[in-house]
Each structure stands twice: as C-alpha cells, then as structure tokens.
Amino acid sequence: MKSVILNGSPRKGGATATVLKAMREELGRGGQVEWFDAYDLDIEPCAGCLGCRPNGDCVQPSDDAQRVRAAISSADALIVGTPAYWGNMSAPLKLIFDRNVTLFESFEKGLPSPKLKGKKAALVVASGAPWPFNHLPDSGGGAARSLRKILRAGGMKIEGGIFVSGIGPGLPLPLGLAAKARRISERLLG
Ligand SMILES: Cc1cc2nc3c(=O)[nH]c(=O)nc-3n(C[C@H](O)[C@H](O)[C@H](O)COP(=O)(O)O)c2cc1C
C-alpha cells in the first residue's frame, strides 16, 4: 500500500498539516507514505496550451509537477489537504493539479475519461469560518467542491473528508481530529 499526501498549507504546524500528520502516522502502519509540501515545490504555472492532450505528457520543461505526478501514478491512495483561501484550495496546491490535468483524465476523441480508477482518496479542509459556515461555497465548502471535482474526474473513490472549522493562527485545534484521521486512514488502508 502506497499513499501520497499533498499538504496545501504554508503553515507546517497549522490545522491542515496537523491532521495530515495524524493520517501519515496511521497510513505509515500499513505501508509507504510520500509527503509533499505544495509551498516547497518548484512548479511553473500551467501555460494553458493544452499540449498535454494528445499524448498525456506536459510539454513544459520538467519540474516538480512531473515528480508529484509520478508519485501519484504509482500510489494506491491520495490524501489532499488545504486551508480554505477565498473559498478555494491554496494557489500552490492548485498548481499541482493544473499542471497534471492529464494525470487525472485523458481526452481521447475529445471526451474526458478517468485515468485513476481503483485508487482511493481523502480530503482535509481547514477554514477560518465557524461551523456550519465553513461548509458554505465561499469557505471550505468551495475548496472541497474543487478538490472533489478533480479527484472524481480521475475516477478515484473518495473515502471521506475532515473539515476543521473556526481555525487559524493562535487558535486551538478542536478535539477529536486524531480519531477522525484514524477512521479515514483505516478506510484508505482497508
Ligand atoms: C489568503 C487567505 C484567504 C482565506 N480565505 C478564507 C475563506 O475564504 N474562508 C474561510 O473560512 N477562511 C479563510 N481563511 C482562513 C483560513 O482558511 C484559516 O486560517 C485556516 O485554518 C488555515 O489553515 P492552516 O491552519 O492549515 O494554515 C483565509 C486565510 C488566508 C490567509
């Protein structure tokens, strides 16, 4: 069992990273885990050329986008965590997906077709808005919607999500997150 974790938060001790670390610990008991900090990666923005469509390979010079692509390709599970920024995922995290559209779907005969069927996925979204407002489209709900769109485009089975509400620098993490992280990790391993 191999899992890939994408941390989309710049705060390595923040809510997103804390939940992801709990999942890394659990998933590590069942196999290999590879962790990427989106903010530490060297990835050029997508040029929007659609040069990847004919054969699935990005035509831009090779950078960390290809490295993350290779890791996800060979993994059984993908866990993506992000803070809600303007009702979406963080910019460096989105860049990973923008540069890797054809990792998730192919466009033979012009129609999108999922390429990651059989892999499992989970998401973590931390929002400043308090519950239940963190689930609204202009908060964590919007970030989750964008992430689900990408994971489902790939045909991945989403095993669950962890939503942290009312959180930010200097605020205490809600209780029970480690237990939630454990439950979802078990589903990913199962
Ligand atoms: C640029 C920026 C945009 C944000 N936008 C939102 C937002 O749209 N909705 C929200 O609920 N919180 C928003 N927040 C608050 C963060 O989601 C919150 O601080 C979150 O806990 C950060 O996660 P972290 O602990 O992993 O850093 C924003 C914070 C920043 C810095």
PDBQT file of the ligand as one rigid body, heavy atoms in Angstrom, charges set to zero:
ROOT
HETATM    1  C1  LIG A 201      -5.410  34.329   1.959  1.00  0.00    +0.000 C 
HETATM    2  C2  LIG A 201      -6.386  33.722   2.922  1.00  0.00    +0.000 A 
HETATM    3  C3  LIG A 201      -7.687  33.505   2.497  1.00  0.00    +0.000 A 
HETATM    4  C4  LIG A 201      -8.623  32.921   3.349  1.00  0.00    +0.000 A 
HETATM    5  N1  LIG A 201      -9.884  32.704   2.902  1.00  0.00    +0.000 NA
HETATM    6  C5  LIG A 201     -10.776  32.067   3.707  1.00  0.00    +0.000 A 
HETATM    7  C6  LIG A 201     -12.089  31.771   3.223  1.00  0.00    +0.000 A 
HETATM    8  O1  LIG A 201     -12.444  32.048   2.088  1.00  0.00    +0.000 OA
HETATM    9  N2  LIG A 201     -12.942  31.129   4.061  1.00  0.00    +0.000 N 
HETATM   10  C7  LIG A 201     -12.575  30.787   5.346  1.00  0.00    +0.000 A 
HETATM   11  O2  LIG A 201     -13.400  30.211   6.061  1.00  0.00    +0.000 OA
HETATM   12  N3  LIG A 201     -11.347  31.045   5.822  1.00  0.00    +0.000 NA
HETATM   13  C8  LIG A 201     -10.432  31.683   5.040  1.00  0.00    +0.000 A 
HETATM   14  N4  LIG A 201      -9.151  31.933   5.505  1.00  0.00    +0.000 N 
HETATM   15  C9  LIG A 201      -8.760  31.420   6.833  1.00  0.00    +0.000 C 
HETATM   16  C10 LIG A 201      -8.030  30.077   6.718  1.00  0.00    +0.000 C 
HETATM   17  O3  LIG A 201      -8.810  29.147   5.995  1.00  0.00    +0.000 OA
HETATM   18  C11 LIG A 201      -7.716  29.512   8.096  1.00  0.00    +0.000 C 
HETATM   19  O4  LIG A 201      -6.806  30.384   8.753  1.00  0.00    +0.000 OA
HETATM   20  C12 LIG A 201      -7.180  28.080   8.076  1.00  0.00    +0.000 C 
HETATM   21  O5  LIG A 201      -7.223  27.478   9.305  1.00  0.00    +0.000 OA
HETATM   22  C13 LIG A 201      -5.757  27.988   7.704  1.00  0.00    +0.000 C 
HETATM   23  O6  LIG A 201      -5.348  26.621   7.728  1.00  0.00    +0.000 OA
HETATM   24  P1  LIG A 201      -3.918  26.215   8.354  1.00  0.00    +0.000 P 
HETATM   25  O7  LIG A 201      -4.098  26.193   9.849  1.00  0.00    +0.000 OA
HETATM   26  O8  LIG A 201      -3.624  24.908   7.781  1.00  0.00    +0.000 OA
HETATM   27  O9  LIG A 201      -2.970  27.290   7.925  1.00  0.00    +0.000 OA
HETATM   28  C14 LIG A 201      -8.228  32.546   4.686  1.00  0.00    +0.000 A 
HETATM   29  C15 LIG A 201      -6.907  32.772   5.099  1.00  0.00    +0.000 A 
HETATM   30  C16 LIG A 201      -5.999  33.353   4.241  1.00  0.00    +0.000 A 
HETATM   31  C17 LIG A 201      -4.576  33.570   4.712  1.00  0.00    +0.000 C 
ENDROOT
TORSDOF 0
